[in-house]
């Protein structure tokens, strides 16, 4: 067995194992410490070596990331440019190991220079919040390091997934919760699974033969749908040109009459329509497509109906808001991400299906070294073969643990509080002359608006008004990032100049926080 000295590179003067004549006692101690750390290469926790270190790290994370990082009095981020961060943060990997004290210092700096996405004033993306119960579930998942493909290696999580997915199907309205489902690594992959299942339903032979010598398959979605629909169509060999994007109305909903026309046009050109992908809560405007109308069209033309409810799906928990997705029980498949509106930790995404057997039929490969049929237990619980993944995280645990902690009633209260905040924010900015709504009545909890500084008030008819307004949101975003006060995203869409999209999903926010958002934007933009 090689000695520790052979693991020390001669390029590292501190750990070379050779002392110069002027080495002092401190240098010798540092050398001893480095050599001692070299013996910690085993990838297994040791109570004597690691217990104190692990406890210190957890305490540090609780203090810095969990509590300090979510305190309204502290910054959302400590902004540094890429060049500055490369200078002040040691990203280098070295031949010699780091001490536990060095590692704890690194943890602190990672927290310091990262965006605090659990901070109440992070309203930038379709995820936020730091749920304490979800965090414990996430930590437990990492501590156990499971892979959910067979019951023998993941008994608790295999059963847990089936229970949670069935309960979600019941909420959707599938009869008796029947059907199928999987946890996916993100909503984009869930949409990809839906396309794969729809293609298999159209013709199971495609699994073996591929698209060669088959007619041109075409799917339809709205122009405001998530970009993953096109990306997954490309990934699956269908091609982005065979994703027909249908224009939306003035509320961001898919135009059903235009969809009908496009289906007929594709058929007349020799193409084969096989799927419609609707959206329940579009990424920017938060629009909900008319699912019942789309289901009628799909039934008429024998098309698979998928609903991407990655964002809006959480509203199904509430009796008050679930009608936003009226008719969703008619969908063949549904993407629903609990890590979005329900604020489970990243990532937690599901695909729910009305049909049994299609997931397995479309994706199973019957690997004999994993899915043996002569095991001593019921192998129907070996659910991993219906995934395209092999190794797969137990993303269910954090959501299940949250659900256990809060109950369905707690999840309902969370959703309704978030909608209440969005409605209060909308009502307030509509009463102010410096704010102008993109949609007068948002359906979901994303609120889109322009901030109009005093210099542009009353100048809507000037030729360069929109050009100037287009520059306002980016400049305010720059200022809020640099002072770390909050994070709100912006974008241009259709022919509109840049506008803000503030996204509410943190139920710890109050009406006072709504006023803070408004006042911060006014403070940062009043002189523009």
Buried (B, 14 or more C-beta within 10 A) or exposed (E): EEEBEEBBEEEEEEBBBEEEEEEEEEBEEBBEBBBEBBEEEEEEEEEEBBEEBEEBBEEBBEEBBBEBBBEEEBBBBBBBEEEEEEEEBEEEEEEBBBBBEEBBBEBBBEBBBEBBBBBBBBBBBBBBBBBEBBBBBBBBBEEEEBBBBBBBBBEBBBEBBBEBBBBBBBBBBBEEBEBBBBBBBBBBBBBBBBBBBBBBBBBEEBBEEEBEEBEBBBBBBBBBBBEBBBBBBBBBEBBEEBBBBBEBEEEBBBBBEBBBEBBEEBEEEEBBBBBBBBBBBBBBBBBBBBBEBBBBBBEEBEBBBBBBBBBBBBBBBBEEBBEBBEBBBBBBBBBBBBBBBBBBBBBBBBBBBBBEEBBBBBBBEEEEEBBEEEEEEEBEBBBBBBBBBEEBBBBBBBBBBBBEBBEEEBBBBBBBBBBBBBBBBBEBBEEEEBBBBBBEEBBBBBBBBBBBBEEBEEEEEEEEBBEBBBEBBEBBBEBBBEBBBBBBBBEEBEEBBBBBBBBBBBBBBEEEBBEBBBEBBBBBBEEB
